[in-house]
Amino acid sequence: MVKALRDMNIPCATWDIDRRVLEGNHTGPAAPLVMHVNAPMLPYAQLFMPRSLRTGRRIVGYWAWELEVVPQTWRPARRHVHEIWAPSHFTANALRTLGRKVRVVEHPLGLAGQQPSLRNRESFGLPEDCVIVLVSFSLSSSMVRKSPVESIRAFRNAFGDRQDRLLILKIGHTEHYSHDLGMIEELVKDVPNIRILTEDLTGPDRLALTACADIVLSLHRSEGFGLVVAEAMSLGRCVVATDWSATTEFLDLTCGLPVAYTLVPAHDPRGIWEMPETDWALPDIDSAAQALRRAADDPDLRARLGENAEKRIKARLNGETLMTAVRAIGVAG
């Protein structure tokens, strides 16, 4: 968002909550404040901000949520913002129940796309002569919601032990979730064509790893936006993804391979998305395996879908919703 605003010649200062540092302050004293802090923590974060930053200006909460119903713990924060921005229509529909103006402001990847580093397969220790499927997720985002177990099952159903097919599980924030990591490691123990990668990568290196993949797989239960999917599409990758929640707003059969699903009560053992009164998607393993086989066996299909995906992200996530929103709150651009 910062890069996109500056690319649109809109002055934008940033306040780092952790370091409590203001950078690039060329804005006026009444410039709107957009807080990228989800509702439960937003009032707490405001306690550590200078009074001049949180008074006398319009405050926007930029909130992401991955289910069709928001928890009661989100409701108190509505008193601390004038309006809410959401990265997708899926999330916006859930947030409208909070009783504040909600605008859809998509992540402007097509306008301010990041560039991958120069790292290649060799630098990541990956073979050149096989089709690579990448699953990338953070354990802090709930293992169940990201469905690595289903991803492993789909890959194994599609390819068995084929050495010319390789699944990479790029897993972040493993240090705080050793039990989850251990369960995944046990599942892939002695499986010759599945690797786990847990090293911390910079943004450009993370994108370079995505660019090394032939297929990016996201069998999510639900997404409030789907940044991994959108970034992979922006890099021209062939994406196989669950056909539910926010990713359906930019991925369809013309630019990817959607996976069938059934809706089941949202059950998260960690408790973050434990909301049995609403549903999320259980991806269909056979559908996912079929899509993986189609993509792996057909380089022309991968190339065509990847090209269409890149065009879709440039056209859809082009910063238009961001510009509309900033104009609506009185910022000239």
N, C-alpha and C positions, 0 to 999 in steps of 0.2 A: 504494500500500500504506500509506504514512504517513497519508494523508487518511482512508482507510477505517478504519485502526486507531483513529484519534482519533475518528472518527464513532461507533465502537463503544465509546467511553469506555475504551480501553486506552492507558495512557501509552506514548508512543513518542518516544524521542530519536533524532536523526540525526547521523551523523558524515560530514562532507564530506571525501572522500579527497583531492581536489585542494587545497582550502583548509585542510584539517586543523583543522576547526572542529566542535565539538560544540554542537548546538542543541536546545533543548527538553528538557533533561535532568531529567525528573521520574520517572525509573525507579529501581528498586532496584539495589544493587551487583551482583546476580547475574542481572539481566535478560538473556534470550537475545539474541544478536547475529545478525542476519540480514544477510549480506553480498551485495549485488547486484553481484558481481564474478565473471565467469566463471572456471572452474577454472584455466586457464593463468596468469592474473594474480593469483589470490587469495593465494597465499603471499607474493608480492612486495608486494601491498597491505598485508598484515598487518605487514610490517616497519616501516611508517610510522605505525602506530597505537600509541597509548599502551598500555603493558603492561596497565593496568587494564581496558582495553576488550576485550582478547582472552584474558584468563585468568580462571579461576573462573566461567565462564559457558558455556552451551551455544551452540555456533557452528553456524549454518545457512548453507549456500551456496545462494543463489537463482540457479540457472543456466538459461540458455536455449541450446538447440541445435536445429539445423534438419534433421538427418538421423537415420536410424534407427540409426546406429552412431556412437559418439563416438571421437575420435582418441586415440591412446596418450598424447598430451601432456596429456590431462585426468586421467590416473590418479594422478599424484603428489599432487594437491590433495586427494584423499579423506582423506589423513592429517591434514589441517588443518581438517576439519569433522566434526561429530557426525552430521549428516544433511543431506539435500539437498531443496530445494523446487524444483519445476518448474512452469511456467505452463500445461502441457497434459499430457494422457495420452500424446500422441505423443512429447513430449520425455522424460517420465518413463520410458517404456519403454526408451528408449535409455540413460538415466542409471543404470538399475538394474544394469547390467553393472559399475558401478564398485564395488559391494560395500558401499554405505551405504544406510541407510533413505532412501527417496525418497517424498515426499508431493506430490500435485498441489495446487498453490495458484494458482488462476487469478487473473489481474489483475481486481480487483473494480470494473470499470467501471460496472456497474449500481448499485453502492452509492455510489461516490465519483466519479461522472462529472464530467468537467471541462466548463465552460461556454464556448462560443465567444464571441469578441469581437463587437462590433457591426458589424464590417466587412461590406460587401455586395459584390455583383458590380461595382457602379460603382467602389468604392474599390480593387478589384483590377484595374480596367481591362477587365472582361469584359462582353460583350454580354448584354442581357436577353432577346433574342429568338431564342435557340438552345438546343439541348440540349447540356449540357456534360458531357463524360466526363473524370473526373480519375484520373490515375495518379500516386501519391505514393510516393516511395522515396528512400533515401539510397544514394549510390554507395559509402559505406563498408560497406554490407551486401552487397556483391558485385552488380555489374550483371547478371551472368548469372542469379543466383538470383532477382532481381526481374523479369527478362524484359521490359525496356522495348522491345526490338526486336520481340518477339512482340506486345506491346501496340500498337505502331505498325502492324504488319502487319494485326492484327485490325481496328483502327479503319479503316484504309484499305480493307480488303476490305468492311467493312460500309457505309461512307458515301462512299468516294471523295473528291471535292472539295466535297461539299455544304457550303454556307455556313451552313446552319442546324444543323450539327453541329460541335462544337469539342472537340478533345482538348487537355487541359492536362497537361503533364508537369512535376510539381513535384519537382525534384531537389535533394536536400540533399548537403552535404559535397563540393561539386564542386571545391573549391580543391586537393585532393590527388589528384584523378583526372581531370586535364585530357584525357588520351587517351580515356577512356571518354566524357566529355562531348562531345569533338570528334566521336566516331563517331556519337553520337546527333544532334548538330547537323547533321552531313552527311546523315543519313537524312531529316531533316525540312526540309532546305533547299528553299525555294521551294514548300513545301506550305502552302496558304493557310489550312487549318483545323486546324493543330497549332501550339501555342505551348509554349515552354519557360520555366518560372519557376524561378529559382535563388536568389531573395532569401531571407535568413534570416527566419523567422517565429517569433514567440512561440507558445507552446502554444495560447492562445486564438485567435490569428490563424490558426494552422494549422487549427484546428477550424472557424473561420469559412469558410476556403476550402473545406473539405470540405462544409460546409453549403450553399455556393453551387453545388455540383455536382448534377446530376440523377442521374448514375450514377458509382459508384466502381468502377474496374477493377483487379483484382489477379491478373495471370497469373503468379503466383509458381511457381518450381520446387519450393519447400518453405518452410514456415513453422513455427517452434517455438511460436508463438502466433497471430500475425496481428493486430498492434495496429491497423494502418491499417484492416483489414476490420472489426474490432470497434468501433473508434471511429466509422466511417462508419455502421455499423448502429445504434449508440447514438443517432446524430443523425437516424435515420429515412431514411437514404439507401438507394437501390436498389444492391445490390452484385453485381457479376459477378466470380466468383473461381474459380480452379482448384480442382477437387473432390478435393484431396489434402492430406494432412498436417493440422496442428492446426486449421486453419480449419473443417474438417468437423465439429468438435466443437460448433460453434454456428451454422454456416450450412448450410442445406439448401434444398430446393425450396420449402419453405413460407415462407421469409423471404429468399430471394435466388435468383440464377441461377448454379448451379454449372456449370463448364466441364469438358468431357471432356479426357482426357490419356492419354499413354502413359508408362510408366516406362522411363527410360534411365539408364545409369551416370552417377553424379554427377561432372561434369567442370567445374571452375572454373579458368579460366586464371590467376586471381589466387592460387590455391592454398589459399584458406581452406577451401573445401568440396570440395577435390580428394580424393575418396574413391571410386575406381572399384569398390571391393568392395561398395558399396551404391548404391541407386538414388534418383532423384528424378523429379519429374513434368515432362514436356514438354507444355505446354498445346496443345490442338488449336485451330488458328487458325480453322478453319471453325466449330467449336462456339462459340468466343468471339464471332466476327462475328455469328453467328445470334442469340446472346443479346443482344448490343449492339443489333441491329436491333429485336428484340422489345421491349426496354425503351425505346428511344428513340421508337418509334412508338406506344407505349401508355402514356399518362400514368396511367391508372387502375391498370395493372399495377405501375408504379413506386410509386404511392402505397400500394397494398395490401402490396407486399413491404416497403416502407420502414416501414410501421406495424408489420407483424409482426416485422421485424428489431429495431426499438426495444424491443418487448415481450420478444423473446427475450433480448436482452442484459440487460435489467432482471431477468428471471427466472433466467437462467443464471449471469451474472457478478455475483451479488448479495452476495459476500463470505462465503458459507457455507464454502467450502473454506479460506479464510483463518482464519476463526474456529475451525474444526475443528483446524487445524494449531497455532494458538497455544495452544489448550487442551491439545493433546496434548503440548506441550513445557512445560506447567506454568504458563501464564499464564492468570489468571482473567479472564473477560470476561462 
